[in-house]
Amino acid sequence: MTMMRLSAGIHAATLPVLLLVASFSSRAAEAPVPPQVEAKAWILMDYYSGKVLTASNADERHDPASLTKIMASYVIGQAMKAGKIHDDDLVTIGQDAWATGNPILKGSSLMFLKPGDRIPVAELNKGVVIQSGNDASIALADYVAGSQDAFVGLMNNYVQALGLKNTHFKTVHGLDADGQYSTARDMALLGQALIRDVPAEYALHKEKEFTFNNIKQHNRNRLLWSTNLQVDGIKTGHTAGAGNNLVASATQGEQRLISVVLGAATDAIRFRESEKLLTWGFRFYETITPIKADKPFASQRVWFGDRKEVRLGVAEDAAITLPKDRAKELKASFTLNEPQLTAPLKKNQIVGTIDFQLNGKTIEQRPLVAMDEVKEGGVFSRMWDFVLMKLQGWFGKWLG
């Protein structure tokens, strides 16, 4: 059952959203206590709504180590999506991607490439994602951008495009380098972008093993084998300077969470603490989408246009993350930026704000947009609307 009430004074429409069978309990009214995490920094974020469920030192800069390869993977995925490179392209391996000839790579994660080898992009990509191969990262960077430095430039361009405020890359692989840093928040946002923007590339992150040149290596993200969670990515990272890092993502039903743990003391701790965060998030929170981009939230009178009403809604699905068993209390209302809507209006033009409230308090907001283009009406139509608007103003004041 949907109920809608329009208040002329504030242009607000209020409706109960997603009535649930589950009854409201006093426990659900209390904010869940977040877990204590043994790491230098961490964050837990809902993928669809972007809501941060818990965090500590989320904007503190740390060495990302091989989490750097999440951005390398994003750049590779975008290049493949744009048709600039293809899975079956053969890449000639250069000297800089040969561990024996490049002291920086000694003792690090490798695909074990040799100079002069011609390797398909698809194999190298798996080497980057699954094996965390630093040599594979160099080989693909050279192929995609012409050089490592040029590829790092692409990585940092995407840092700006994605609005990552505390991230800067100096390498294509993540080995320790002065001036290279990121944060738990930025890594969560980068993981969100990887899943959203290049899903085919992200799909590689759930593969558990990869064999190249008769050498089988397992994905270093041991949460992929978890029996408690449905983890399908993302990436581990470890260097002496960074400690033990992990960005992980898991799904439960229609919900997806992203966790980031930076600077854990040991390999075991980063997995344990990441699992703790994800389990807690799924236990105490749920994400719903009460307003979808293809469904109008309300309609409103529009003046001086070629139509009398315009549908109002959201340009993107409005996902909202709530404590469990609170969805039945959620209400939504909108407020226009101006007292009246007047033509012309462009499709998806922002005309106001949608407020989502629990117990009368705003917990989230989304832009309210015009779902259709409204052009200016003819001369006589606009003149008549002018008269009607004046009359409405006069009689509205008199009646008030």
C-alpha positions as CSV (number, residue, x, y, z in Angstrom):
1,M,0.0,0.0,0.0
2,T,1.4,3.4,-0.9
3,M,0.2,6.6,0.7
4,M,1.2,10.0,-0.5
5,R,0.5,13.4,1.0
6,L,1.4,16.7,-0.6
7,S,1.9,19.7,1.6
8,A,1.5,22.9,-0.4
9,G,3.5,24.9,2.2
10,I,6.7,23.0,1.8
11,H,6.1,21.0,-1.4
12,A,6.6,17.7,0.4
13,A,5.4,14.2,-0.4
14,T,5.6,11.7,2.4
15,L,5.2,8.0,2.1
16,P,5.9,4.9,4.1
17,V,8.6,2.9,2.3
18,L,9.0,-0.9,2.1
19,L,6.7,-2.1,4.9
20,L,8.4,-5.1,6.3
21,V,6.9,-8.1,8.1
22,A,9.6,-8.1,10.7
23,S,8.5,-6.3,13.9
24,F,10.4,-3.4,15.3
25,S,12.4,-4.3,18.4
26,S,14.0,-2.1,21.0
27,R,17.3,-3.6,20.1
28,A,17.0,-2.3,16.6
29,A,16.4,1.2,17.8
30,E,19.9,1.3,19.2
31,A,22.9,2.0,17.0
32,P,24.9,-1.2,16.8
33,V,28.3,-1.1,18.5
34,P,31.1,-1.4,15.9
35,P,33.7,-4.0,16.4
36,Q,37.2,-3.2,17.6
37,V,39.8,-3.7,14.8
38,E,43.5,-4.5,15.2
39,A,44.9,-2.3,12.4
40,K,46.2,1.2,11.9
41,A,43.2,2.3,9.8
42,W,39.9,0.7,8.5
43,I,36.6,1.4,7.0
44,L,33.4,-0.5,6.2
45,M,31.2,0.9,3.4
46,D,28.0,-0.2,1.7
47,Y,28.7,-0.5,-2.0
48,Y,25.3,0.7,-3.3
49,S,24.6,3.6,-1.0
50,G,28.2,4.6,-0.3
51,K,27.3,4.9,3.4
52,V,30.2,4.4,5.8
53,L,29.1,2.0,8.6
54,T,32.2,2.2,10.7
55,A,35.7,3.6,10.3
56,S,38.8,4.6,12.2
57,N,41.6,6.9,10.8
58,A,39.8,6.6,7.4
59,D,41.6,9.6,6.0
60,E,45.0,8.9,7.4
61,R,47.6,8.4,4.7
62,H,49.3,5.0,4.5
63,D,51.5,3.1,2.1
64,P,49.1,1.1,-0.1
65,A,51.6,-1.6,-1.1
66,S,50.0,-4.0,-3.7
67,L,46.6,-2.3,-3.2
68,T,48.1,-0.1,-5.8
69,K,47.2,-2.8,-8.3
70,I,43.5,-2.1,-7.7
71,M,44.1,1.1,-9.6
72,A,46.4,-0.6,-12.1
73,S,43.5,-3.1,-12.7
74,Y,41.1,-0.2,-13.1
75,V,43.2,1.5,-15.7
76,I,43.6,-1.8,-17.6
77,G,39.9,-2.5,-17.4
78,Q,39.1,0.9,-18.8
79,A,41.6,0.4,-21.6
80,M,39.9,-2.9,-22.5
81,K,36.5,-1.4,-22.2
82,A,37.4,1.4,-24.6
83,G,38.9,-1.2,-27.1
84,K,42.4,0.2,-26.8
85,I,43.8,-3.3,-25.8
86,H,42.3,-6.8,-26.2
87,D,42.6,-10.1,-24.4
88,D,44.4,-11.8,-27.3
89,D,46.9,-9.0,-27.9
90,L,50.5,-10.3,-27.6
91,V,52.8,-8.3,-25.4
92,T,56.6,-8.5,-25.8
93,I,58.2,-8.6,-22.4
94,G,60.9,-6.0,-21.8
95,Q,64.0,-6.0,-19.7
96,D,62.3,-3.9,-17.0
97,A,59.7,-6.7,-16.4
98,W,62.4,-9.3,-15.9
99,A,63.0,-10.0,-12.2
100,T,66.6,-11.2,-12.7
101,G,67.5,-7.9,-14.5
102,N,65.5,-5.6,-12.2
103,P,66.7,-5.5,-8.6
104,I,63.5,-3.7,-7.5
105,L,61.6,-6.9,-8.1
106,K,63.9,-9.3,-6.2
107,G,62.0,-11.3,-3.7
108,S,58.6,-9.8,-4.6
109,S,55.4,-11.4,-6.0
110,L,56.1,-12.4,-9.6
111,M,54.6,-14.1,-12.6
112,F,58.1,-15.1,-13.6
113,L,58.3,-13.4,-17.0
114,K,61.3,-13.5,-19.3
115,P,62.4,-10.8,-21.7
116,G,61.4,-11.4,-25.3
117,D,58.5,-13.6,-24.3
118,R,55.2,-12.8,-26.1
119,I,52.4,-13.1,-23.7
120,P,48.6,-12.5,-24.3
121,V,47.1,-9.5,-22.4
122,A,44.6,-11.9,-20.8
123,E,47.4,-13.9,-19.2
124,L,49.3,-10.8,-17.9
125,N,46.1,-9.4,-16.6
126,K,45.5,-12.6,-14.5
127,G,49.1,-12.3,-13.4
128,V,48.4,-8.8,-12.0
129,V,45.1,-9.6,-10.4
130,I,45.4,-13.2,-9.2
131,Q,49.2,-13.6,-8.6
132,S,49.8,-9.9,-7.7
133,G,52.8,-10.2,-10.2
134,N,54.9,-7.0,-10.1
135,D,56.6,-8.1,-13.3
136,A,53.1,-8.5,-15.0
137,S,52.2,-5.0,-13.8
138,I,55.3,-3.5,-15.4
139,A,54.7,-5.5,-18.7
140,L,51.1,-4.3,-19.0
141,A,51.9,-0.8,-18.0
142,D,54.5,-0.6,-20.8
143,Y,51.9,-2.0,-23.3
144,V,49.0,0.2,-22.2
145,A,50.8,3.5,-21.9
146,G,54.3,3.1,-23.4
147,S,56.1,3.3,-20.1
148,Q,55.7,2.9,-16.4
149,D,55.8,6.6,-15.8
150,A,53.1,7.2,-18.4
151,F,51.0,4.5,-16.8
152,V,51.4,6.1,-13.4
153,G,50.2,9.3,-14.9
154,L,47.0,7.5,-16.1
155,M,46.6,6.1,-12.6
156,N,46.8,9.6,-11.0
157,N,44.5,11.0,-13.6
158,Y,41.9,8.5,-12.5
159,V,42.6,9.5,-8.8
160,Q,41.4,13.0,-9.7
161,A,38.5,11.8,-11.8
162,L,37.2,9.5,-9.0
163,G,37.6,12.2,-6.4
164,L,40.2,10.4,-4.3
165,K,41.4,13.2,-2.1
166,N,44.3,11.5,-0.3
167,T,45.9,9.2,-2.8
168,H,49.0,9.5,-5.0
169,F,50.8,6.7,-6.9
170,K,54.5,6.6,-7.8
171,T,54.7,3.0,-9.0
172,V,52.6,0.6,-11.1
173,H,52.9,-2.3,-8.6
174,G,53.0,-0.8,-5.1
175,L,56.5,-1.6,-3.9
176,D,57.7,0.9,-1.4
177,A,58.3,4.4,-2.9
178,D,58.5,7.8,-1.2
179,G,55.5,9.9,-1.9
180,Q,53.1,7.0,-2.6
181,Y,50.1,6.9,-0.3
182,S,46.4,6.3,0.0
183,T,43.8,6.0,2.7
184,A,41.1,3.5,3.9
185,R,38.4,5.8,2.5
186,D,40.0,6.3,-0.9
187,M,40.6,2.5,-1.2
188,A,37.0,1.8,-0.5
189,L,35.9,4.3,-3.1
190,L,38.4,2.9,-5.6
191,G,37.1,-0.6,-4.9
192,Q,33.5,0.7,-5.5
193,A,34.6,2.2,-8.8
194,L,36.3,-1.0,-10.0
195,I,33.1,-3.0,-9.3
196,R,30.8,-0.4,-10.9
197,D,32.8,0.8,-13.9
198,V,34.7,-2.3,-15.1
199,P,32.7,-5.4,-14.0
200,A,34.5,-7.7,-16.5
201,E,37.8,-6.7,-15.0
202,Y,36.5,-7.1,-11.4
203,A,35.3,-10.6,-12.2
204,L,39.0,-11.7,-12.3
205,H,39.4,-10.9,-8.6
206,K,37.3,-13.9,-7.5
207,E,39.5,-16.4,-9.3
208,K,41.3,-18.5,-6.8
209,E,44.4,-19.6,-8.7
210,F,46.3,-19.1,-11.9
211,T,48.9,-21.3,-13.6
212,F,51.6,-19.7,-15.9
213,N,54.6,-21.6,-17.3
214,N,53.7,-24.6,-15.2
215,I,53.8,-22.6,-12.0
216,K,50.5,-22.6,-10.1
217,Q,49.9,-19.7,-7.7
218,H,46.9,-19.1,-5.5
219,N,45.1,-15.8,-5.0
220,R,46.5,-14.2,-1.9
221,N,43.0,-13.1,-0.8
222,R,42.2,-16.1,1.5
223,L,38.7,-14.7,2.2
224,L,37.8,-16.1,-1.2
225,W,37.7,-19.5,0.6
226,S,35.6,-18.3,3.5
227,T,32.6,-20.5,4.4
228,N,31.0,-17.7,6.3
229,L,31.0,-15.0,3.7
230,Q,30.4,-14.7,-0.1
231,V,33.6,-12.8,-0.9
232,D,34.4,-12.1,-4.5
233,G,37.4,-9.8,-4.3
234,I,39.4,-7.5,-4.0
235,K,43.2,-7.3,-3.2
236,T,45.9,-7.9,-0.6
237,G,49.0,-5.8,-0.1
238,H,52.1,-6.2,2.0
239,T,55.5,-4.5,2.2
240,A,57.8,-3.8,5.1
241,G,56.7,-0.2,5.1
242,A,52.9,-0.8,4.7
243,G,52.4,-3.8,6.9
244,N,49.5,-6.0,6.0
245,N,46.6,-4.5,3.9
246,L,43.4,-5.9,2.6
247,V,40.5,-4.6,0.6
248,A,37.6,-7.1,0.5
249,S,34.1,-7.1,-0.9
250,A,31.3,-9.6,-0.2
251,T,27.6,-10.0,-1.0
252,Q,24.6,-11.2,1.0
253,G,21.4,-11.2,-1.0
254,E,21.2,-7.9,-2.7
255,Q,23.6,-6.2,-0.4
256,R,27.3,-5.7,-1.0
257,L,29.8,-4.4,1.5
258,I,33.4,-3.2,1.0
259,S,36.0,-3.4,3.9
260,V,39.4,-1.9,4.0
261,V,42.0,-2.9,6.7
262,L,45.4,-1.1,6.5
263,G,48.5,-1.7,8.5
264,A,47.6,-4.9,10.3
265,A,50.5,-6.5,12.2
266,T,50.3,-9.9,10.5
267,D,48.8,-11.7,7.5
268,A,46.4,-13.6,9.7
269,I,45.1,-10.5,11.5
270,R,44.2,-8.7,8.3
271,F,41.9,-11.5,7.2
272,R,40.4,-12.0,10.7
273,E,39.6,-8.3,11.1
274,S,38.2,-8.0,7.6
275,E,35.9,-10.9,8.1
276,K,34.9,-9.4,11.5
277,L,33.9,-6.1,9.8
278,L,32.0,-7.7,7.0
279,T,30.1,-10.1,9.3
280,W,29.2,-7.2,11.6
281,G,27.9,-5.1,8.7
282,F,25.7,-7.8,7.3
283,R,24.4,-8.7,10.8
284,F,23.3,-5.2,11.7
285,Y,22.6,-3.3,8.4
286,E,20.5,-3.7,5.3
287,T,20.3,-1.7,2.1
288,I,17.1,-0.9,0.3
289,T,16.3,1.1,-2.8
290,P,13.0,2.9,-2.1
291,I,13.2,5.2,-5.1
292,K,14.5,4.0,-8.5
293,A,15.7,6.1,-11.4
294,D,13.0,4.7,-13.7
295,K,10.1,5.3,-11.4
296,P,8.7,8.8,-10.6
297,F,8.6,9.8,-6.9
298,A,6.0,12.6,-7.5
299,S,4.6,14.9,-10.1
300,Q,4.4,18.7,-9.9
301,R,2.8,21.6,-11.7
302,V,5.1,23.3,-14.1
303,W,4.5,26.8,-15.4
304,F,5.1,28.4,-18.8
305,G,5.8,25.0,-20.4
306,D,4.6,22.8,-23.2
307,R,3.1,20.5,-20.6
308,K,1.3,21.2,-17.3
309,E,3.0,18.6,-15.1
310,V,6.4,17.1,-14.9
311,R,7.5,13.8,-13.2
312,L,10.0,14.2,-10.4
313,G,12.4,11.5,-9.3
314,V,16.1,10.6,-9.0
315,A,18.8,10.4,-11.8
316,E,20.3,7.3,-10.1
317,D,18.7,4.7,-7.9
318,A,18.5,6.0,-4.3
319,A,20.0,3.2,-2.3
320,I,19.7,3.8,1.5
321,T,21.5,1.8,4.2
322,L,19.7,1.4,7.5
323,P,20.0,-0.6,10.7
324,K,18.2,-3.9,10.4
325,D,14.4,-3.8,11.0
326,R,14.1,0.0,10.6
327,A,13.0,0.1,6.9
328,K,9.3,0.2,7.8
329,E,9.9,3.5,9.6
330,L,11.6,5.2,6.7
331,K,9.8,8.2,5.2
332,A,10.7,10.3,2.2
333,S,9.8,13.9,1.4
334,F,10.9,16.5,-1.2
335,T,11.5,20.2,-1.2
336,L,11.8,22.3,-4.3
337,N,14.7,24.8,-4.8
338,E,12.2,27.4,-5.9
339,P,8.5,28.0,-4.9
340,Q,7.3,27.1,-8.4
341,L,8.7,25.0,-11.2
342,T,9.0,27.0,-14.5
343,A,9.9,26.0,-18.0
344,P,12.3,25.3,-19.6
345,L,13.5,22.2,-17.7
346,K,16.1,19.8,-18.9
347,K,15.9,16.1,-18.3
348,N,17.6,15.2,-15.1
349,Q,17.9,18.9,-14.1
350,I,18.1,19.2,-10.3
351,V,15.1,21.0,-9.0
352,G,15.1,20.1,-5.3
353,T,16.1,17.7,-2.6
354,I,14.7,14.4,-1.4
355,D,15.0,13.9,2.4
356,F,14.9,10.5,3.9
357,Q,13.9,10.5,7.6
358,L,13.8,8.1,10.5
359,N,11.7,9.3,13.5
360,G,11.5,12.7,12.0
361,K,15.3,13.1,11.6
362,T,16.9,13.4,8.1
363,I,19.4,10.5,7.7
364,E,20.1,10.8,3.9
365,Q,19.4,13.2,1.1
366,R,19.4,12.8,-2.7
367,P,19.0,15.3,-5.5
368,L,15.4,15.6,-6.9
369,V,15.4,15.9,-10.7
370,A,13.0,16.5,-13.5
371,M,12.5,13.1,-15.2
372,D,11.4,14.7,-18.5
373,E,12.4,17.7,-20.6
374,V,9.9,20.5,-20.5
375,K,10.2,23.1,-23.3
376,E,8.7,26.6,-23.2
377,G,5.0,26.7,-24.2
378,G,3.6,29.0,-26.8
379,V,3.0,32.7,-26.3
380,F,-0.7,32.4,-25.4
381,S,-0.1,29.4,-23.1
382,R,2.6,31.3,-21.2
383,M,0.4,34.4,-20.9
384,W,-2.5,32.3,-19.5
385,D,-0.1,30.6,-17.0
386,F,1.1,34.1,-15.9
387,V,-2.5,35.1,-15.2
388,L,-3.2,31.8,-13.3
389,M,0.0,32.1,-11.3
390,K,-1.0,35.6,-10.2
391,L,-4.5,34.6,-9.3
392,Q,-3.2,31.6,-7.3
393,G,-0.8,34.0,-5.5
394,W,-3.5,36.5,-4.7
395,F,-6.2,34.0,-3.6
396,G,-3.7,31.9,-1.8
397,K,-2.7,34.8,0.4
398,W,-6.4,35.8,0.8
399,L,-7.4,32.3,1.7
400,G,-4.4,32.0,4.0
